[in-house]
Structures are given as C-alpha cells and as structure tokens.
Amino acid sequence: MDGTNRKTILLVEDDPLLAAAEKAALQGHGYRVFVESTGEDALEALEGVDLVLMDIDLGAGWDGTETARRILERRDLPVVFLSGHTETHIVARTEAVTSYGYVVKNSSLAVLDASIKMAFRLFDARKALLENEARQKAAEAQTLRHQHLLQTIIDSVPGTIFAKDLEGRYFVVNELGARKNGYASAQMMGRTNFELLPAETAAAFQRSDEAVMTTGEPVEDEESLEVGGQVRNFLVRKSAWKDHEGRLLGVIGVSHDVTEAAHARQRIQDLLQEKELLLREVHHRIKNNMATIAGLLGLQVSYSQDERVIAALEDARNRVSSMMVLYDKLYQSGGYNDVSVVDYLSSLIDEILGTFPGAGSITVEKNIGDFVLEVKKVQPFGIILNELLTNIMKHAFAGKTKGFIRIAATLHAGVVRLEVHDNGPGIPPSWVSQRSGGFGLTLVEMLTKNLGGTVHFENDGGTRVVVTFPGSEVTTPAAPAPSRP
C-alpha cells in the first residue's frame, strides 16, 4: 500500500497476544494500527481513525456490538467484526449494528486484508451515495421552492394566467382565473374549454388559440364571458408556448377583467354626448342672440335719418357680424383655443363685403397663409380687418363703378403681417402725418397696440395699410372641422 494512502485502523482486542500479532500483520500490509482493549477506551480513541476492527468478546465492559453501536453514534466509520464466533445469532447481532464485514479469527491474513479493503470500498460507495442523495434532495427542495415561488407569483397576479397544450387542455391556470370561470384550478387542469364553457364561447377561444400557434405572433383581443350570471369583458393577450429548442408546446396567455373600464368608457362617451348636446344648444342660443343684436342694429338703421347715426350703427353691426363669424368658426373647428386664419379671414371678408350693395363691382384678391392663431389674437385681428375693409368700401370707391382690393396675411418667423391695399384715391396727407382719422382707423391703431404690434399707412396707387404683431409659432393648420347639424 502506498504510504501517502495509508489507512489508520483501530484494533479493539482484549487478548494482548492476539492484538500484537494482528497489529504486526496489518502493519506489514501497509496499515497504521492502534490497539485498544476495551470498548470504553476505544470510544475515546477515534481521532484520525479510518476503520475499526472490532472483537466481539471484550471482557467485563461493553461487548463488541455495544461498542460498535456507540462508536457509530459518534462517528460514521466502517466497522469490521473480527471474532472467533461462527454462530448464526452472533453474526446476526453484528449485522443489526453494521454490515461492513465479519471475519473469523482463524482466517488467513489475505482474507482479513480483502475484507478490510472491501469495507473501505463499501464505505466510500455508501458515502458517495449519501452525498448524491443529499445533492438530489437539495436540488428537489430548490425546485420545490422555485415551483412554490412561481405558483405564489401566478396566484398573486390580479388577473388570469393560463397555459394550454396543443390539444387545448389546461396545463397551468391560477386560482383567480379559475374562479372567474366558476371552477377551482385543479378542476380545470387537463380539461379543454369545450368541457368547461358553452360551445360557442369555447369555439371562439379555440380559433384564437389556433391563430396564435399557427402564426407564432401574439394576439391581443377583448373577450366576453358569462361569470355568475353576468357578462364580463376580459382583455386577453396570448402567445405561442415553445420549449428551449423552439418546439411548439401550446399557447400561454394572461387576461384582465376590463368590465369596469368598459363601463367607465361608456359612461364617459355618454357624458361627452351630453356635453355635445349642451354645447350645441348653447351655441345656437349665443348665435341667435348675436343675430338678434345685429338685427336690432339693422332695424335701428331703418328708423334713423341721421347719416352719421346710420354709419355708426352699420359699423357696429359689421363688428357684431365679425364676432359671429369668429364664433361660428370656433364652434365648427371643435376646439376653442386656436383658429385657422385662412378659414376665418376668408369667410369674414365675404361677410363684410356682402353688407355693401356695391361689392359686386369690386375685385378682391386674397392671399392668406394657412396658419393657426390663438383666439385672443384672432378676435382683434378680425376687427382690425373689418375696420379696414369697411373704411375702404365707404371711402375708396366713391364715384367709381369698379375697384380693386388686395388682402394678404402671413406668418413668418413668429410675426403676423396683414396687408390691405386698394386702388382708391388714397388717404389725405394730413391724416397720414397727423393721424386725424375717424373712430374706425383709431380703433385699428388701438387694437394693433394691444397686440404688441405696429400699423403703417401709406399712399401707393391707393391706400396701403400694413399691420404686424407677434403671432403663434404654430404653422400647422387646424384640423378639418367636423360636420355639425
């Protein structure tokens, strides 16, 4: 035996002559041997021992079987009995304690050595087996912990989690999902929807499952299911279930009860419809009130004889008409913050000119950019244009059968520019220098100043007025107006 692998044997033998002979023989085979004559002493001499060679008869103290039992309680060692007894009941007593070997004392040294080596091999094999069993039990415990954790997570999800095999049988379903179907999860395992649900519902679910497994693409859809006598809506997302090698195993899915959300959406839709009806009624009333005001002003004109009063009333009516056009555009746009300038000004120009009998002989050129302005800027903008056009129609074409007006409105680099040009006689030089115009042009200057802008009057083959003021940087036109009754 190689010295580096020498095993230490504790020989327990009460006969000193036999002990000496056996020790010498074993040491000759390469073992390191220590001898104790009593069981009590042997129990205290186990440090560094690899195997115990135990006699059965040990005198007045513990016998060999009792000593072996106590040794094994303290340490896990191979114990080989060395005895002169061959009786069956004696051998059975030793096997009840340990079964690493039983050697009769008159056997040859070769038999004894072979028995010791066999005991070592059995001990090593048993140790490896126990270690493997321990590892296996630890792995099983870890797997059970993971399974329990996964099941706990699945059962804690506030929705349904499920998995079905290729035949549509439930392989996984959490308790919450099972309860929503009116079952316990154990009752759903291994069963298909055709065994659990009405045929029409089951067929619809199966078509959805087959679509997922055929295409491999996830599907998200809303499904309805009767639960407890009530129809509930569920948002379901299904995906193909595949193993680590990509083989299709079935379908997995999650679903959430969205019944309350669907009801909330419907309530919101109902409220929106009620709001729409209310706004429509308010719009009609406001529009009718404005029309009443304009009508009263027109009626007052018909009863007036003073030309200045008539002119003032007409101007007021035109200003009301300007606000009516703005209000109508706001309502039709569906928004109440921004207005499309091209849509508003085009209608406003037609509305203003339509109040003058001689407008049919006037050529109007419109060059209006497609941009959006805030309402708080659009309203004074429209009044400014109303005053300029009204002034032109009153004064620019007196005594003429034809006339020309060019109107341009643009937004560039955050600056709105309005240019109104006519081919009339122009503004008197005294007014250009002294700003001694009437109320309308004075109102133009006041409104332009309130917008933080400037107004410029000049004679250029007629009158040219340029108004500029800071505008919105939004250059995208407003969305098309929805049709309204």
Secondary structure, DSSP 4 states (H G I P E B T S, - for coil): --GGGPPEEEEE-S-HHHHHHHHHHHHHTT-EEEEESSHHHHHT--TT-SEEEE-S--TTS--HHHHHHHHHHH----EEEEES---HHHHHHHHHH--S-EEETTS-HHHHHHHHHHHHHHHHHHHHHHHHHHHHHHHHHHHHHHHHHHHHHHHHSSSEEEEEETT--EEEE-HHHHHHTTS-HHHHBT--HHHHS-HHHHHHHHHHHHHHHHH---EEEEEEEEETTEEEEEEEEEEEEE-TT--EEEEEEEEEE-HHHHHHHHHHHHHHHHHHHHHHHHHHHHHHHHHHHHHHHHHHHHH---HHHHHHHHHHHHHHHHHHHHHHHHHHHT-SSEEEHHHHHHHHHHHHHTTSGGGGGEEEEEEE---EEEHHHHHHHHHHHHHHHHHHHHHTTTT-S-EEEEEEEEEETTEEEEEEEE-SS---HHHHHH----HHHHHHHHHHHHTT-EEEEEESSSEEEEEEEE--S--SPPPPPPP--
